[in-house]
Amino acid sequence: MLEVSINDSERLVKVAHALSTHTRVNIIKLLLNKPNLNILEIAEKLDIPVSTAANNVKVLEEAELIVTELQPATRGAMKVCSRNFDDVRLILNPSAYDPNTSKVVEIEMPIGHFNNFDIVPTCGMANASCMVFQEDDPVNFYLPESRTAELIWFRKGWIEYRFPKKLPAGAQIYTLEFSLELCSEAPNYNNDWPSEITVWVNEVEVGSWISPGDFGDHRGKLNPSWWYDNSTQHGLLKSWSIDLTKSMVDKEKCSDHSLHDLRLGEKPYITLRIGIKPDAKHQGGINLFGRGFGDYAQGIIMRMEYN
């Protein structure tokens, strides 16, 4: 389902315009029963000129109500069309969403269960018993033992997780949130060591937060007894969230990217990437805490609110 809010007036007008003629509605109806039609076939079935079909397909494509793909033809290539959504919801009163009728799915991901990374030393991992491997060799992140990690650190680069999108049939997400404990990465620790940490969801840059330091002012409440007193101890619990109109860090707007930009319907999972951008002003690294380290007994939690 495509959800368009009145708060995104430009997109609302574009979608409404695309649905404002019988010809374009008929194209969408035609693609319901006969997907993957080219423009010549659409023109023939609707008994309209090819130029008219092409112009209306362009309007529907710009509104993202249909998608097109160039495929080889006898002469050159042909544009093949298919529907992008089964339903469209125009949200004219966003405040009408009643939280009492909403439902929530939460999935907690252990921090060692990453699926991809691209990091630069210093880097390392620790679990409840010991250092997982010798520090500062990123190739060790491929070792099976990395899945036991409860503390991960690196100076530059990123680490990525895939969360299953497990929802009831027909459910529509209206808020997506990730919460995690993290801080900067300094030698030993340094409470005054800023780092600009960025989060991407489905490859869309949601927003950045500047961590003030790599914290060692008190021993982490969950840290195992073997962990060193002169090293990183804890982070701060931060949240990145995306709704129908914007993205936020700790409920403060950080960008105009909305759930629509994430294209959640394309894959059965949601990708979360945490990293330091190459052009970040403060490249102070990342410490990421799991259940066994820091002050908060959690891994990375994804929360989906849906109707």
FENCOR-V590341 format. One record per backbone hydrogen bond with DSSP energy under -0.5 kcal/mol. NH is the residue of the N-H (numbers start at 0). CO is the residue of the C=O. If there is no record, write none. Layout:
nh = <NH & NH>
co = <CO & CO>
This chain:
nh = <1 & 2 & 3 & 3 & 5 & 7 & 8 & 11 & 12 & 13 & 14 & 15 & 16 & 17 & 18 & 19 & 24 & 25 & 26 & 27 & 28 & 29 & 30 & 31 & 31 & 32 & 33 & 35 & 36 & 38 & 41 & 42 & 43 & 44 & 45 & 46 & 47 & 52 & 53 & 54 & 55 & 56 & 57 & 58 & 59 & 60 & 61 & 62 & 63 & 64 & 65 & 66 & 68 & 70 & 72 & 75 & 77 & 79 & 79 & 80 & 81 & 83 & 84 & 88 & 89 & 90 & 90 & 91 & 95 & 96 & 98 & 100 & 101 & 102 & 104 & 106 & 108 & 108 & 109 & 111 & 112 & 114 & 115 & 117 & 119 & 123 & 125 & 126 & 131 & 132 & 135 & 136 & 139 & 140 & 141 & 142 & 145 & 146 & 147 & 148 & 149 & 150 & 151 & 152 & 153 & 154 & 154 & 155 & 156 & 157 & 158 & 159 & 160 & 162 & 164 & 165 & 166 & 170 & 173 & 174 & 175 & 176 & 177 & 178 & 179 & 180 & 181 & 181 & 182 & 183 & 184 & 188 & 189 & 192 & 192 & 194 & 195 & 196 & 196 & 197 & 198 & 199 & 200 & 201 & 203 & 204 & 205 & 205 & 206 & 208 & 210 & 210 & 213 & 214 & 214 & 221 & 222 & 226 & 230 & 231 & 232 & 233 & 235 & 237 & 237 & 239 & 240 & 241 & 242 & 243 & 246 & 247 & 248 & 249 & 251 & 252 & 253 & 254 & 258 & 260 & 261 & 261 & 262 & 262 & 263 & 265 & 266 & 269 & 271 & 272 & 273 & 274 & 275 & 279 & 282 & 283 & 284 & 285 & 286 & 287 & 288 & 289 & 292 & 293 & 297 & 299 & 300 & 300 & 301 & 301 & 302 & 302 & 303 & 304 & 304 & 305 & 306>
co = <86 & 0 & 1 & 88 & 90 & 4 & 6 & 7 & 8 & 9 & 10 & 11 & 12 & 13 & 14 & 16 & 20 & 21 & 22 & 23 & 24 & 25 & 26 & 27 & 28 & 28 & 29 & 80 & 80 & 78 & 37 & 38 & 39 & 40 & 41 & 42 & 42 & 48 & 49 & 50 & 51 & 52 & 53 & 54 & 55 & 56 & 57 & 58 & 60 & 59 & 59 & 81 & 79 & 77 & 75 & 73 & 70 & 68 & 77 & 36 & 66 & 64 & 64 & 1 & 87 & 3 & 88 & 89 & 92 & 93 & 96 & 97 & 97 & 305 & 303 & 301 & 106 & 299 & 107 & 148 & 109 & 159 & 159 & 157 & 155 & 152 & 150 & 129 & 124 & 124 & 122 & 133 & 136 & 137 & 138 & 139 & 142 & 143 & 144 & 145 & 125 & 125 & 287 & 123 & 285 & 119 & 121 & 119 & 275 & 117 & 273 & 115 & 271 & 269 & 267 & 163 & 164 & 167 & 304 & 304 & 241 & 302 & 239 & 300 & 237 & 288 & 179 & 235 & 286 & 212 & 283 & 186 & 213 & 190 & 211 & 210 & 281 & 194 & 208 & 274 & 206 & 272 & 203 & 270 & 200 & 202 & 198 & 203 & 198 & 196 & 194 & 208 & 189 & 212 & 233 & 293 & 219 & 223 & 227 & 187 & 214 & 214 & 181 & 179 & 235 & 177 & 247 & 175 & 245 & 173 & 254 & 240 & 251 & 238 & 248 & 250 & 246 & 246 & 242 & 257 & 257 & 258 & 258 & 259 & 258 & 262 & 263 & 162 & 160 & 199 & 158 & 197 & 156 & 276 & 280 & 281 & 154 & 153 & 182 & 151 & 180 & 149 & 289 & 232 & 295 & 108 & 178 & 298 & 106 & 299 & 176 & 300 & 104 & 174 & 302 & 102 & 171>
